[in-house]
Amino acid sequence: MFPTFLIGLREGLEASLVIGILVAYLVKSGHADRLRQIWAGVGLAIGISLAFGALLQFTSAELSFEAQEMFGGFASLLAVAFVTWMVFWMRRTARFLKTELHGRIDTALTLGPLALALTAFVAVGREGLETALFLWAAVQSTEQTASPITGAVLGLLAAVALGWLLYKRAVNLNLRTFFTWTGVGLVVVAAGVFSYGVHDLQEARLLPGLNTLAFDVSSTIPPSSWYGTLLKGIVNFSPKTSVLEAVAWVSYVVPVLYLFFRPSSAPAPAAVSRQTASV
C-alpha cells in the first residue's frame, strides 16, 4: 500500500498545485467566469487516465502467460522511465512552474475557451497517464489488487486535501523538501518495479538467467510472512532474486540517486561578474 500511496500523493499533489495555480490566476485576473473550461479539461484528463488504466488491465488479461509477462515487463520499464523523467523534471523546473503556467493561461485566454480547457487537460492529463501506468506496474509487481489501489486512492485524496489547503493558504509546506524526499522514495519504488520488469522479461524468455539466483532467503523471510509481505509491498523485495534482477536494481538506484542529489552546476562568481560586465 505504501508505494502506491506515495505515487498517488506525489502525482496528485503535482496535479493539485497545477490546478490551484490555474484557478488562482484566473480569479485574480478577473476571469473567474472561465473556470468551467478549466474544470472541463480536468474532468476529461481524469476520465482518459482511468480509461487508460482500464485498457492496460484489459489488454494484459487477454494475453497468454508469456505474452502477459512480456507486456508487463515492457510496461514496467516504460513506467520507470516516465517516473524517472518526472522526478528530475520537477526537481529542475519547480521554481519556474508558476511563471510557465501563467504564460500558457495568457495565451489560452486570447485563443478562446477550447484552448483554456486544453491547457488544463494537458497539464493534468500528463500526471494522470503517468499515475495510471506506474500504478498498474506497481500492482503487477506486488501481485495484489486491493491494497495497492486502496493506497493510491488514499494518496490521491490526501493530495487533493493538501492542495486545497495550500490554495486557501491554510498550511505552509516546504515544497522543495517535499518533492525532494518523495522523489527519493519514488526512485526506490521505481528500482523495485524495474527489477520486477526484468523478472517478467526473464519469465517471457526474452532475458536469460531466471534460475541463476543472486540469493535465496525464502527460509528466513517467507513471502507469506507479514514482514515478507511488508518488504514486498514497500521496496518490492523478493526472497528469491536472480542475478540479473539484483544487477538491474543496483544499476538503476545508484546512478539515479547520485544524479538526483548531485548539486546543479552554477557559474563561478568571477564568471558571473565577467558575464555581467560584458552585457
N, C-alpha and C positions, 0 to 999 in steps of 0.2 A: 504493500500500500504506500510506503514512504516514497519510492521513486516516482510513482505516478502522481502522488500529492505534490511533489516538488515540481514535476512537469506542469501540472495544472496551475500551481501558484505562480511559477516563473512566467510562463507564456500568458496566463490570464492577466497578470499584473501589467505586463508589457502592453497587451491589448487595452486594458483599462486606462492606462496612462495615455495612450494614443487617443482614445475616445474622449477622455477628460480634457486633453489639450484642444481637441477639435471643438468640443461643446463650449468650453470656456471662451475660446477665441470668437466663436460666432456670437455668443451672448454679449461679450464686451464690445464687439464691433457693431452692435445694433442689428444683427441678422438672426435673431432668435427664431424668426419665422421659418428659417431654412433648416431647423433641427430635424424636421421629419425626413429630409433627404439623408441626413447622417444616419438616423436610426434605420432607414430602409436599407442602406448599404451595409450596416452592421448585421441586420437580420438576414440578409442574403448571404453574407460571408459565413455566418453561423450555420445556416442551412446547407450550404455547399460543403462545409467542413464535416458536418455529420454525415452527409451523403457519401463523401469520400471515405470516411471510416467504415461505413456500411459496405461500400464497394470492395474495400480491401478484405473485409471479413468474408463476404460472399464469394469473391474470386478465389481466395485460398481454400475455402471449404469445398469447392467443386473440383479440385485438382487431385491427382493421385498422390501417394505418400512422397515419392521422390520429387515430384513437381511442387508439392507443398513446401518441402524443405528448401528447394531451390528458390522458390518465390519468397519464402520467409527470410532466407539468407540474404538475398539481394535487397529486399525491402529494409532489413535491419541495417545493412551497410549504408543505404541511401538515407535512412533516418539519422544515423550517426553523423553523416556528412552535413545534413541540414542543421542539426542541433549544434554541431561544432562551429559552423559558419555563423549561426545566430548568436552564440555566446561571444565570439570575437567581434561580430558586428555591433552588438550592444555595448561592448566594452569600448569600442572605438568611436561610436557616433552618439552615445547617450547625451553628451554635452550639447550637441547641435540638433537633437531631435525636435525640440520645441520650435526652433527657428525654421527648420526644414518643413515641418507640418504647417506652420503659419504661411510659408510661401506657397505651398500646394493649395491651401484653402483660398488664398487671394486669387490664384489662377482659376480655381474651380468656380469661384463666385462670379467671375467675368464670363465664364463659358456656359453657365446655366445649371439647373437642378441635377441633370444627369451626371455632369462632371463632379458635382459635390457628392452624390451618392457613390460614384465610382472611387473617389478619393478615400472615403470611409471603408468601402468594400476591399480595396487593395491593401490598405493599412491593417485591417483586422483579418482579412482572408489569409494573408501570409502566415500570421500567427496560428490561425485555426488549422490550416493544412499541415503545418509543421507539427502541431499538437496531435492531430489525428494520426499522422504517420508514426511519430515516435511513440505515442500511446499504444498503437497497435503492435509495434515491435516489442515494447516493454511487456505487454500482455502475453505475447507469444513466448518471450524468454522466461517468464515466470511460470508459464503453463497453468495459469489460473485466470479466472474471469472476474468474479465478483469483487475481490479485494482490490485489484488494480483499478477497476472502473470506479469503485467507491472512493478510492484515494484521489483519483483525478477529479471527480465531481466535488469533493471536499476542497481540493486545491483551487478549483475554479471559483467556487463560492467564496472562499477566503480572499481570493484575488479581487473579485467584484466588490466585496465589502471594504477591503483595504483601499481600492481605487476610489470608491465613493467617499471614504473618509478623507483621503488625500485631496480630492476635488473640493470638499467642504472645508478643507484646512483644519479638520478636527484632530489630525495626527501629524506628527513631523517625523518622516522616515528618511534616513540617510540612504538614498537610492544607490549611490555608488557602492557603499558597503554591502547593501542587499544584493545587488546584481553580481558583485564580486564573489561572495560566498555561495550564493545559489548557483553561480556559474561553475564553481569548483565542484559542487555536488552533482551538477548535470554532467560534468566531464567524467566523474567516477561512474555514474549510471550509464553514460554512453559507452564507456570502456567495457562494461558488462554486456551491453547489447551488441557491441562489436564482436566480442568473444563468442557470444551465442550465435551471431550470424555466421561466423567461421564454422562453428559446430554444425549448423544447419547445412552449410555447403559441403561439409565432410560427410554428413548423412546422405546428401544427394549425390555423393560420389564425384563431386567436382573438385574436391581437395582431398589429398591423402592423409593418412595418419590418424584415423578415427580411433583406433585401438592402441595407438602409441601414447601412453599416458605419461604426463609430467609428474603426477602424484595421484594417489587414491587414498583418501582419508574417510571413506564412507563408513568404516567401522567406528571411527572416532566421532565423526559428525554425520550421523544418519540423516539422509534427506528428509525423512518423515518426522524428525525431532523438531521441537519448537525453535531451537537455535539454528538448526539447519535450514528451516523454513525462513527464519529471520534473515540469515545471511544471503539466502537465495533472493529474497524479496528486496533487500537493500542494495547489495552490490553484485547480484546475480552470481554468487559463488556456487560452484559445482564441486562436490566432494571428489568426483572423478573427472579430472580435467586433462585433456590431451595436450601434448607438447605445443601443437600449433595454436590451440586456444590460449595457452599461457603466454606464448610469444606475442600473439595478437593483442592481448590485454596490456602487457607491458609496453609494447611498441606504440600503442596508442596513448596511454595515460601519461607516460613520462615526457615525451616531447610536447604534448598538448599543454600539460600543466607548466612546463618550462616556458613555453611561448606565452602562456596566459599571464604568468607572473613577471615575465621579463619587462623591465621598465621601458616605456616608449622612449625612443631616441629623440633628444631635443638639441637644437643647436647651442653651441657653447656661447657664453656671454660676449666674448670678443667677436665671434662671428656675427652675433645679432647686432652688435654695435656697428660693425662694418657694413652690414646689410642696410641698417637704418640710415647710416651716413650716405651710402650710395643712393638710396631712394631720395 
